Amino acid sequence: MIIGYVLLSWLPNVRESFVGQLLGKLVEPYLTPFRKIIPPIGGMLDISPIIALFALQFVVLGIKEVIRYIAGMF
């Protein structure tokens, strides 16, 4: 969803469509904290979605390891 939202940002008219607004409502609450911490580079390039994806991947890997540890106990 994040990648789709970023791609829609290149097409402003599509972002205003139903799909664009729906993605915005789903993705923006997750991206907002990253945007508060990471300013745009050169005032234009927003890398916060990239950092957000890395953070999400890190959390997913952590959850997988916890589940693998718990499953190994039984």
Phi, psi and omega in degrees: 000322181295316180297317177298320179295319178295317179296323178294336180293340177281343181238087188302325181292325179288327180296333179276355179287175179301315181296317179297319179291322178297313177299321178299318179293331180274325188265322185304319178300329178282322183282334186305312179299324179291323179291332177289327183273320187252109179286154176299142179281126180066016180077357185236319188270112181265109180262004181299325176297327179293314179295322178297320177294319176298316180297318179297318178296321178297317179296316180299316179297321177296317179296319178299318180294320178297316179296319179297321178294315180294318180295328179288341180285339185259000000 
